[in-house]
């Protein structure tokens, strides 16, 4: 089981219900592949550094999870096929990145 982190940007014209439905779809997809969700974060609507599909903002979400490596290619294929997703990035975390992610989660909980 490898440790991964995915950040994806949803189209800003989606309703709150559509956003929740899309996030749940990808979470259920990962759980169906045997993933264990470590952390989920909703970063909200943010301005983009440059326009994507003529949009200047997007809804950011982060998933941190462990899953067998074979599931990632199919996971990213579903992102490419979904018109609601403007961009995504999945990275495999090493031990230093995992430690940093744990500190970030602890810091966010302390601020909340």
C-alpha positions in Angstrom: 0.0 0.0 0.0 1.5 3.3 -1.1 0.7 6.7 0.4 -0.8 9.2 -2.1 -2.1 12.8 -2.1 -4.4 14.2 -4.8 -5.5 17.8 -5.3 -8.2 18.4 -7.8 -10.0 21.5 -9.0 -13.7 21.5 -9.7 -15.5 23.7 -12.2 -16.7 26.9 -10.4 -20.1 26.9 -12.1 -21.2 23.7 -10.2 -23.7 23.9 -7.4 -22.9 22.9 -3.8 -24.9 19.7 -4.4 -22.9 18.8 -7.6 -19.6 19.5 -5.8 -20.5 17.2 -2.9 -21.7 14.5 -5.3 -18.5 14.7 -7.3 -16.2 14.5 -4.2 -18.3 11.6 -2.9 -17.9 9.8 -6.3 -14.1 9.9 -6.1 -14.0 9.0 -2.5 -16.3 6.0 -3.1 -14.1 5.0 -6.1 -11.0 4.9 -4.0 -12.7 3.0 -1.2 -13.9 0.5 -3.8 -10.3 -0.1 -4.8 -9.4 -0.8 -1.2 -8.1 2.6 -0.2 -7.9 3.9 3.3 -8.7 7.7 3.5 -6.1 9.4 5.7 -7.3 13.0 5.3 -9.8 15.0 3.2 -9.7 18.8 2.9 -12.1 21.2 1.2 -10.1 24.3 0.4 -13.1 26.1 -1.1 -13.3 28.5 -4.0 -9.9 29.9 -5.0 -8.6 32.2 -7.7 -6.5 30.4 -10.3 -3.0 31.6 -11.3 -4.1 31.5 -14.9 -7.4 30.8 -16.7 -8.4 27.2 -17.3 -11.2 26.6 -19.8 -11.9 30.4 -19.6 -12.5 30.1 -15.8 -10.6 32.3 -13.3 -11.5 30.3 -10.2 -12.2 26.8 -9.0 -13.2 24.6 -6.0 -10.1 22.9 -4.6 -10.2 19.6 -2.8 -7.4 17.4 -1.3 -7.5 13.7 -0.7 -4.7 11.9 1.3 -5.0 8.1 1.1 -3.2 4.8 1.0 -4.0 2.4 -1.9 -2.2 -0.2 -4.0 -0.3 1.4 -6.8 -2.3 -0.3 -9.6 -5.5 1.7 -8.7 -3.9 5.1 -9.5 -4.0 4.8 -13.3 -7.7 3.9 -13.3 -8.3 6.7 -10.7 -6.7 9.3 -12.9 -8.5 8.0 -16.0 -11.8 8.8 -14.3 -10.5 12.3 -13.7 -9.7 12.8 -17.4 -13.1 11.6 -18.4 -15.0 13.9 -16.0 -15.9 17.4 -17.4 -16.4 18.7 -13.9 -12.7 18.3 -13.1 -10.6 21.1 -14.5 -7.2 19.9 -13.2 -5.8 17.2 -10.9 -2.5 16.1 -9.5 -1.7 12.9 -7.7 1.7 12.4 -6.0 3.2 9.5 -4.1 4.3 10.7 -0.7 7.7 9.7 0.7 8.4 9.5 4.5 9.3 13.2 4.6 6.1 14.3 2.8 4.0 12.0 5.1 5.5 13.7 8.2 4.9 17.2 6.7 1.3 16.2 5.9 0.7 15.0 9.5 2.0 18.3 10.8 -0.3 20.2 8.4 -3.3 18.3 9.6 -2.4 18.9 13.3 -1.9 22.6 12.6 -5.2 22.8 10.8 -7.0 21.1 13.7 -5.4 23.5 16.1 -6.6 26.5 14.1 -10.2 25.2 13.8 
